[in-house]
């Protein structure tokens, strides 16, 4: 698969904006990514809820293709849940707040990710997580993205929230079509 994003580059872009108020940092990072990856970053924010694995947050999609996604995800009040098990690698860079995880490799040990640090959920692995109040992360998924849609939409389907389902499919689908028209899978 053709990947255009590098997790360490994404981390570095976020690290340069640490300490700014979240709204200002999100805007500045999004604009910087749009300059670095012309034609591949959606700069218009369209925030919508995501309910999956017992966690509720709000997100906006920056990039969507068949092989990669890039989103802002977070919550002003905090949440916790189950990651899901995917066929792709997922990287999260905390911009503000704290991101806590535990996994099957060391189930009694909490790992804490602070702003600027990069968390990695390896493909076919799972973790429990908690994000503190006012925690915002830049999340990057690399691999066969459509395989994670079932988990990503699970809470919306179970709660019969057509609005969340529609916004997720519309926003991701529109960006996938745009990327396919430009030759990117």
Secondary structure, DSSP 8 states (H G I E B T S, - for coil): ------HHHHHHHHHTTTTS-HHHHHHHHHHHHHHHTTTS---S---EEEEETTEEEEEEEEEE-SSEEEEEEEESS-EEEE----SEEEEEEEEES-EEEEESTTTT--EEE-TT-EEEE-TT--EEEEE-TTEEEEEEEEE-GGGGHHHHHHHHHHTT-HHHHHHHHHHHHHHHHHHHHTT--
